[in-house]
Amino acid sequence: MKKQLTRFLLMLVLVASAFVEAHAQKTMDVAKFTRLDNDLMARVTKPVRDNDEGKLCALIRVVTNLQDLNVRADALGIVKEERHNGEVWIYIPYGAKSLSFTHEGYYPLVYQYPLSIDEATVYELHLGSYETAVDGSSQNLNTQMFVLSHNPDNATVMIDDIEVPTEFGVFAAMMSRGVHKYKVTAEQYEEAEGTFELADQPVRETVKLHPLFGTFRLLTQPVSGFNVFINGEKAGVSPFRSGRLEPGSYKVRVEKEKYYPKDTIVRLREGDDLLLTTTATSFSDSLFYNRILGGRRLSFGVTGGYVVPMVSASSGGGFTGSVMNYALGNSNENVDFTSQSGFTFGVFADYRVYKNFYLTLGVNYTQIKFKNGFNQPFRDRILESFNQYASVGDVNNSYEEKYTLRMIEVPLLASYRFVLTRTSSVHLNVGPYFSWGLSAKAKISGSSEYTGKLYRIKPNLDIDYSYSPGTVYGSNHVSGELDLYKSVHGYTTTQENSQSISQTTQMEYKSSESPLSRFNMGLKMGVTYELRAFQLSVNYNLQLTNAAKSGFWEGKRVPLFNQYGENNMSGYKQRMHYLEIKLGYVFRY
């Protein structure tokens, strides 16, 4: 503000002086400019050639009574300058456009030639000076005052291709009347140029260059004296003012002994001059509450890891069976899920609500697998009967159920962050999750091997075990895949007997409901350790809804031997809890 006020006051002084001195004292004016065609000085007597094209220069003979006059030319420059009594000889290349004159105690004069400057030609310029005003008779008729104020102050000003001196961001000079051009340039600023016309009144122009950079100022609370780092390099101490920075994002860190470091992202555009204030936390403050995790308010991340399913099943009846009905109807059918494994991967958004309290919303793809087996033998079973005979023997069973479930999970977690160091933190997370099943398959495979003896059937339908005419043996092989989100199920069975007769049958069963429900929900809880935006998480998913549909589990299920054991699995429940061990990365900084 003080600098701007100084420039404004100086402008008022210069403009006021311009009106007075342009018609009174200490001004210069070109009284006459003529071409001397009969003067052979530039062609024969004392010719000078320019350094670029080697052509003969024009000679400007400046007639003046001012001593120590400083003369400058336009962009073509002055090839040679000679001082004579009462004259200054200026050799310039042909095609030159203007000259400027400066002298201590006088306003500068920028003069634009009214005639074309030709090769090897002599011109005479009479430069007058006015030190007193006499009834207005000394008013300048050929020149007029021009004032140009510019920002920044250190810009370079070109008038008619001549660099002119400025002071405190102001250029003021007497100039020949007519149309002129100006150009204002400065490093890291967009240049500006224009034209103006001088006639009866002084002309004032104001040029403010558009910066191609940004700056910022940084204040620290509760105290100053923090070391300021920009993109990892020390830049100064707070209170801090940056230099000119190219537009873009900068990672700014403040550090001070006995205070926790603080990071922030500064985004600069062209012309920005931002004022930032950051508050740091001292070691003496609350251990965790006041230590704020740095980075963006809204961050996104990716995650993936290993899943350990923990499938639980229970019922209010006498046993807890599987999707297959093995016709026992007792505890020998109890499930025992083993070889449980899986994986998960997904994306998440992390939003800072207040200080170190965050909300995390994720979308995960999860797959889990597990197995169940049935290996209970049947003893002294009637294997088959035909005509007057029945076969009685033992059956050795070996069946395996392989389950694969795929789902989309959407957790919404409340998270509190305990900042440990400037690069690490511990997160406590808890919240609901919702899941939608994409697919649920159960592959069934196995066989039953049986051996027995033939016995005669008595008229009263009892079996006569006193005599056996022979033995029988055979097998039953089963394979198929069940869709647990559908109510119709089928599998293939292939039977072989002791006469080597083989028969394949496609079995199909329909229940009132599918075994499992697609939509489920539960509670997710866990802990995350974050180091330099990399995360290691351990979570536990506690499913609250019952995935099993009672219409299937309290019905006949899927019979394996075309027989149905007693079904007393009322109140059947199945929940798929699982433990996650995950790695992730969050784009926080």
Stockholm file with secondary structure:
# STOCKHOLM 1.0

chainA/1-589         MKKQLTRFLLMLVLVASAFVEAHAQKTMDVAKFTRLDNDLMARVTKPVRDNDEGKLCALIRVVTNLQDLNVRADALGIVKEERHNGEVWIYIPYGAKSLSFTHEGYYPLVYQYPLSIDEATVYELHLGSYETAVDGSSQNLNTQMFVLSHNPDNATVMIDDIEVPTEFGVFAAMMSRGVHKYKVTAEQYEEAEGTFELADQPVRETVKLHPLFGTFRLLTQPVSGFNVFINGEKAGVSPFRSGRLEPGSYKVRVEKEKYYPKDTIVRLREGDDLLLTTTATSFSDSLFYNRILGGRRLSFGVTGGYVVPMVSASSGGGFTGSVMNYALGNSNENVDFTSQSGFTFGVFADYRVYKNFYLTLGVNYTQIKFKNGFNQPFRDRILESFNQYASVGDVNNSYEEKYTLRMIEVPLLASYRFVLTRTSSVHLNVGPYFSWGLSAKAKISGSSEYTGKLYRIKPNLDIDYSYSPGTVYGSNHVSGELDLYKSVHGYTTTQENSQSISQTTQMEYKSSESPLSRFNMGLKMGVTYELRAFQLSVNYNLQLTNAAKSGFWEGKRVPLFNQYGENNMSGYKQRMHYLEIKLGYVFRY
#=GR chainA/1-589 SS CHHHHHHHHHHHHHHHHHHHHTTSSSEEEEEEEEEETTCCIIIIISCCBCTTTCCBCEEEEEECSCTTCEEEECTTCCSEEEEETTEEEEEECTTCCEEEEECTTSCCEEEECSSCCCTTCEEEEEEEEECSCSTTTTCCSSEEEEEEEEESTTCEEEETTEEECCBTTEEEEEEESEEEEEEEECTTEECEEEEEEESSSCEEEEEECEESSBEEEEEEESCSCCEEEETTEEEEESSEECCCBCSEEEEEEEECTTBCCEEEEEEECTTCEEEEEEECCBTTSCSSTTCCCCSCSEEEEEEEEEEEEEEEEECSSSCCCCSEECSCCSGGGCCCCEEEEEEEEEEEEEEEEETTEEEEEEEEEEEEEEEEEECCCEEEEEEEEETTEEEEEEEEEEEEEEEEEEEEEEEEEEEEEEEEETTEEEEEEEEEEEEEEEEEEEEEEEEEEEEEEEEEECTTSCEETTCCCCEEEEEEEEEEEEETTSSEEEEEEEEECTTCCEEEEEEEEECSSCSBCSEEEEEEEEEEEEETTEEEEEEEEEECSCCBCHHHHTTTCEESSSCCCCCCCTTCEEEEEEEEEEEEEEECC
#=GC SS_cons         CHHHHHHHHHHHHHHHHHHHHTTSSSEEEEEEEEEETTCCIIIIISCCBCTTTCCBCEEEEEECSCTTCEEEECTTCCSEEEEETTEEEEEECTTCCEEEEECTTSCCEEEECSSCCCTTCEEEEEEEEECSCSTTTTCCSSEEEEEEEEESTTCEEEETTEEECCBTTEEEEEEESEEEEEEEECTTEECEEEEEEESSSCEEEEEECEESSBEEEEEEESCSCCEEEETTEEEEESSEECCCBCSEEEEEEEECTTBCCEEEEEEECTTCEEEEEEECCBTTSCSSTTCCCCSCSEEEEEEEEEEEEEEEEECSSSCCCCSEECSCCSGGGCCCCEEEEEEEEEEEEEEEEETTEEEEEEEEEEEEEEEEEECCCEEEEEEEEETTEEEEEEEEEEEEEEEEEEEEEEEEEEEEEEEEETTEEEEEEEEEEEEEEEEEEEEEEEEEEEEEEEEEECTTSCEETTCCCCEEEEEEEEEEEEETTSSEEEEEEEEECTTCCEEEEEEEEECSSCSBCSEEEEEEEEEEEEETTEEEEEEEEEECSCCBCHHHHTTTCEESSSCCCCCCCTTCEEEEEEEEEEEEEEECC
//
